[in-house]
Amino acid sequence: MTLDQRLLDILACPEDKGPLWYFEDEDILYNPRLRRVFAIESGIPVLLIDESQHVSDEEHQRLSSKKGVE
């Protein structure tokens, strides 16, 4: 399910208040600074720090590559 661009424009990481990368095909929001993934469940971003997941170096590289960032 695609998130509305207006919502994406105002969403921020609950921990560092920075922008999040949206991966529609994986239903996740990603904070590359903290290497933290937030799930999107039934079209609703779950922006709870306790429910987020840290990613490995390999996963960070994969997500960064998908965004065209090295």
SEFI-84217 format. One record per atom (N, C-alpha, C, CB): chain; residue number from 1; x, y, z; atom name. Coordinates in nm, 2 decimals. Glycine has a CB too. Example, Ala and Ser with C-alpha at 12.3 -4.5 7.8 and 13.67 -1.06 7.14 Angstrom:
residues 2
A/1/1.32/-0.57/0.78/N
A/1/1.23/-0.45/0.78/CA
A/1/1.32/-0.33/0.78/C
A/1/1.13/-0.45/0.90/CB
A/2/1.28/-0.22/0.71/N
A/2/1.37/-0.11/0.71/CA
A/2/1.29/0.00/0.79/C
A/2/1.41/-0.06/0.57/CB
end
This chain:
residues 70
A/1/0.08/-0.12/0.00/N
A/1/0.00/0.00/0.00/CA
A/1/0.09/0.12/0.00/C
A/1/-0.10/0.00/0.12/CB
A/2/0.06/0.22/-0.09/N
A/2/0.14/0.34/-0.10/CA
A/2/0.10/0.44/0.01/C
A/2/0.13/0.40/-0.24/CB
A/3/0.20/0.50/0.07/N
A/3/0.17/0.61/0.17/CA
A/3/0.16/0.74/0.09/C
A/3/0.28/0.62/0.28/CB
A/4/0.06/0.82/0.14/N
A/4/0.04/0.95/0.08/CA
A/4/0.17/1.04/0.09/C
A/4/-0.08/1.02/0.14/CB
A/5/0.20/1.11/-0.01/N
A/5/0.32/1.19/-0.01/CA
A/5/0.31/1.30/0.10/C
A/5/0.34/1.26/-0.15/CB
A/6/0.19/1.35/0.12/N
A/6/0.18/1.45/0.22/CA
A/6/0.21/1.40/0.36/C
A/6/0.03/1.51/0.23/CB
A/7/0.18/1.27/0.39/N
A/7/0.22/1.21/0.51/CA
A/7/0.37/1.18/0.52/C
A/7/0.14/1.07/0.53/CB
A/8/0.43/1.14/0.41/N
A/8/0.57/1.11/0.40/CA
A/8/0.65/1.24/0.43/C
A/8/0.61/1.05/0.27/CB
A/9/0.59/1.35/0.38/N
A/9/0.66/1.48/0.40/CA
A/9/0.67/1.53/0.54/C
A/9/0.59/1.59/0.32/CB
A/10/0.58/1.48/0.63/N
A/10/0.58/1.52/0.77/CA
A/10/0.63/1.41/0.86/C
A/10/0.45/1.57/0.81/CB
A/11/0.65/1.29/0.82/N
A/11/0.70/1.18/0.91/CA
A/11/0.84/1.21/0.94/C
A/11/0.68/1.05/0.84/CB
A/12/0.88/1.17/1.06/N
A/12/1.02/1.19/1.11/CA
A/12/1.04/1.07/1.21/C
A/12/1.04/1.32/1.17/CB
A/13/1.17/1.04/1.22/N
A/13/1.21/0.94/1.32/CA
A/13/1.18/0.99/1.46/C
A/13/1.36/0.91/1.30/CB
A/14/1.12/0.90/1.54/N
A/14/1.08/0.95/1.68/CA
A/14/1.20/0.96/1.77/C
A/14/0.99/0.85/1.74/CB
A/15/1.32/0.91/1.73/N
A/15/1.44/0.92/1.81/CA
A/15/1.52/1.04/1.78/C
A/15/1.52/0.79/1.79/CB
A/16/1.56/1.06/1.65/N
A/16/1.65/1.17/1.62/CA
A/16/1.57/1.28/1.54/C
A/16/1.76/1.13/1.53/CB
A/17/1.44/1.26/1.51/N
A/17/1.36/1.36/1.45/CA
A/17/1.40/1.39/1.31/C
A/17/1.36/1.49/1.53/CB
A/18/1.48/1.31/1.25/N
A/18/1.53/1.33/1.11/CA
A/18/1.43/1.26/1.01/C
A/18/1.67/1.28/1.09/CB
A/19/1.46/1.29/0.88/N
A/19/1.37/1.22/0.78/CA
A/19/1.40/1.07/0.77/C
A/19/1.40/1.29/0.64/CB
A/20/1.29/1.01/0.71/N
A/20/1.30/0.86/0.69/CA
A/20/1.29/0.83/0.54/C
A/20/1.18/0.79/0.77/CB
A/21/1.35/0.72/0.51/N
A/21/1.34/0.67/0.37/CA
A/21/1.23/0.58/0.36/C
A/21/1.48/0.61/0.32/CB
A/22/1.15/0.59/0.26/N
A/22/1.03/0.50/0.24/CA
A/22/1.06/0.40/0.13/C
A/22/0.90/0.58/0.20/CB
A/23/1.04/0.27/0.17/N
A/23/1.05/0.16/0.07/CA
A/23/0.91/0.09/0.06/C
A/23/1.16/0.06/0.12/CB
A/24/0.84/0.14/-0.04/N
A/24/0.70/0.09/-0.07/CA
A/24/0.70/-0.06/-0.09/C
A/24/0.64/0.16/-0.18/CB
A/25/0.80/-0.11/-0.16/N
A/25/0.80/-0.26/-0.19/CA
A/25/0.82/-0.35/-0.07/C
A/25/0.90/-0.28/-0.30/CB
A/26/0.88/-0.29/0.04/N
A/26/0.91/-0.37/0.16/CA
A/26/0.82/-0.32/0.27/C
A/26/1.05/-0.35/0.19/CB
A/27/0.73/-0.22/0.26/N
A/27/0.65/-0.17/0.36/CA
A/27/0.73/-0.13/0.49/C
A/27/0.54/-0.27/0.40/CB
A/28/0.83/-0.05/0.46/N
A/28/0.92/-0.01/0.57/CA
A/28/0.95/0.14/0.56/C
A/28/1.04/-0.09/0.59/CB
A/29/0.99/0.20/0.67/N
A/29/1.05/0.33/0.67/CA
A/29/1.19/0.31/0.74/C
A/29/0.97/0.44/0.75/CB
A/30/1.29/0.37/0.68/N
A/30/1.43/0.35/0.73/CA
A/30/1.50/0.48/0.77/C
A/30/1.51/0.27/0.62/CB
A/31/1.56/0.47/0.88/N
A/31/1.65/0.59/0.93/CA
A/31/1.79/0.54/0.90/C
A/31/1.62/0.62/1.08/CB
A/32/1.86/0.60/0.80/N
A/32/1.99/0.55/0.77/CA
A/32/2.10/0.60/0.87/C
A/32/2.03/0.60/0.63/CB
A/33/2.07/0.71/0.94/N
A/33/2.16/0.76/1.04/CA
A/33/2.17/0.67/1.16/C
A/33/2.12/0.90/1.08/CB
A/34/2.06/0.61/1.20/N
A/34/2.06/0.52/1.32/CA
A/34/2.05/0.38/1.28/C
A/34/1.94/0.56/1.41/CB
A/35/2.04/0.35/1.15/N
A/35/2.03/0.22/1.09/CA
A/35/1.91/0.14/1.16/C
A/35/2.16/0.14/1.11/CB
A/36/1.79/0.21/1.16/N
A/36/1.68/0.16/1.22/CA
A/36/1.56/0.15/1.12/C
A/36/1.64/0.24/1.35/CB
A/37/1.49/0.03/1.12/N
A/37/1.38/0.01/1.03/CA
A/37/1.25/0.01/1.11/C
A/37/1.39/-0.13/0.96/CB
A/38/1.15/0.08/1.06/N
A/38/1.02/0.09/1.12/CA
A/38/0.92/0.02/1.02/C
A/38/0.97/0.24/1.15/CB
A/39/0.84/-0.06/1.07/N
A/39/0.74/-0.13/0.99/CA
A/39/0.62/-0.04/0.95/C
A/39/0.69/-0.26/1.06/CB
A/40/0.56/-0.08/0.84/N
A/40/0.43/-0.02/0.81/CA
A/40/0.33/-0.13/0.81/C
A/40/0.44/0.05/0.66/CB
A/41/0.23/-0.13/0.89/N
A/41/0.13/-0.23/0.91/CA
A/41/-0.01/-0.18/0.86/C
A/41/0.13/-0.29/1.05/CB
A/42/-0.06/-0.25/0.76/N
A/42/-0.20/-0.21/0.71/CA
A/42/-0.20/-0.06/0.67/C
A/42/-0.31/-0.24/0.81/CB
A/43/-0.09/-0.01/0.62/N
A/43/-0.08/0.13/0.57/CA
A/43/-0.05/0.23/0.68/C
A/43/-0.21/0.16/0.51/CB
A/44/-0.02/0.18/0.80/N
A/44/0.00/0.27/0.92/CA
A/44/0.15/0.25/0.96/C
A/44/-0.10/0.24/1.03/CB
A/45/0.23/0.36/0.95/N
A/45/0.37/0.35/1.00/CA
A/45/0.37/0.33/1.15/C
A/45/0.44/0.48/0.97/CB
A/46/0.45/0.23/1.20/N
A/46/0.46/0.20/1.34/CA
A/46/0.59/0.27/1.38/C
A/46/0.46/0.04/1.36/CB
A/47/0.58/0.39/1.43/N
A/47/0.70/0.47/1.47/CA
A/47/0.72/0.46/1.62/C
A/47/0.68/0.62/1.42/CB
A/48/0.73/0.34/1.66/N
A/48/0.77/0.31/1.80/CA
A/48/0.91/0.26/1.81/C
A/48/0.66/0.21/1.87/CB
A/49/0.99/0.33/1.89/N
A/49/1.13/0.29/1.90/CA
A/49/1.15/0.15/1.94/C
A/49/1.21/0.38/1.99/CB
A/50/1.07/0.11/2.04/N
A/50/1.08/-0.03/2.09/CA
A/50/1.04/-0.14/1.99/C
A/50/0.99/-0.04/2.22/CB
A/51/0.96/-0.10/1.89/N
A/51/0.92/-0.20/1.79/CA
A/51/1.00/-0.19/1.66/C
A/51/0.78/-0.17/1.75/CB
A/52/1.10/-0.10/1.66/N
A/52/1.18/-0.08/1.54/CA
A/52/1.30/-0.19/1.55/C
A/52/1.24/0.06/1.53/CB
A/53/1.37/-0.21/1.44/N
A/53/1.47/-0.30/1.43/CA
A/53/1.60/-0.24/1.38/C
A/53/1.43/-0.43/1.34/CB
A/54/1.71/-0.27/1.44/N
A/54/1.84/-0.23/1.39/CA
A/54/1.88/-0.32/1.27/C
A/54/1.95/-0.23/1.50/CB
A/55/1.95/-0.27/1.18/N
A/55/1.99/-0.35/1.06/CA
A/55/2.14/-0.37/1.06/C
A/55/1.95/-0.28/0.93/CB
A/56/2.18/-0.48/1.00/N
A/56/2.32/-0.51/0.99/CA
A/56/2.39/-0.42/0.88/C
A/56/2.34/-0.66/0.94/CB
A/57/2.52/-0.42/0.88/N
A/57/2.60/-0.34/0.78/CA
A/57/2.55/-0.38/0.64/C
A/57/2.75/-0.36/0.80/CB
A/58/2.53/-0.51/0.62/N
A/58/2.49/-0.56/0.48/CA
A/58/2.35/-0.50/0.45/C
A/58/2.49/-0.71/0.48/CB
A/59/2.26/-0.51/0.54/N
A/59/2.13/-0.46/0.51/CA
A/59/2.13/-0.31/0.49/C
A/59/2.03/-0.49/0.63/CB
A/60/2.21/-0.24/0.56/N
A/60/2.22/-0.09/0.55/CA
A/60/2.28/-0.06/0.40/C
A/60/2.32/-0.03/0.65/CB
A/61/2.38/-0.14/0.36/N
A/61/2.43/-0.12/0.23/CA
A/61/2.32/-0.15/0.12/C
A/61/2.55/-0.22/0.20/CB
A/62/2.25/-0.25/0.14/N
A/62/2.14/-0.29/0.04/CA
A/62/2.04/-0.18/0.03/C
A/62/2.07/-0.42/0.09/CB
A/63/1.99/-0.13/0.15/N
A/63/1.89/-0.02/0.15/CA
A/63/1.95/0.11/0.09/C
A/63/1.84/0.00/0.29/CB
A/64/2.07/0.14/0.12/N
A/64/2.13/0.26/0.07/CA
A/64/2.15/0.25/-0.08/C
A/64/2.27/0.28/0.13/CB
A/65/2.18/0.13/-0.13/N
A/65/2.20/0.11/-0.28/CA
A/65/2.06/0.13/-0.35/C
A/65/2.25/-0.03/-0.31/CB
A/66/1.96/0.08/-0.29/N
A/66/1.82/0.10/-0.34/CA
A/66/1.78/0.24/-0.36/C
A/66/1.72/0.02/-0.26/CB
A/67/1.84/0.33/-0.27/N
A/67/1.81/0.47/-0.27/CA
A/67/1.91/0.54/-0.36/C
A/67/1.81/0.53/-0.13/CB
A/68/2.01/0.47/-0.40/N
A/68/2.11/0.54/-0.49/CA
A/68/2.22/0.61/-0.41/C
A/68/2.05/0.63/-0.59/CB
A/69/2.23/0.57/-0.28/N
A/69/2.33/0.64/-0.19/CA
A/69/2.44/0.54/-0.16/C
A/69/2.26/0.69/-0.06/CB
A/70/2.56/0.58/-0.17/N
A/70/2.67/0.49/-0.14/CA
A/70/2.74/0.53/-0.01/C
A/70/2.78/0.50/-0.25/CB
end
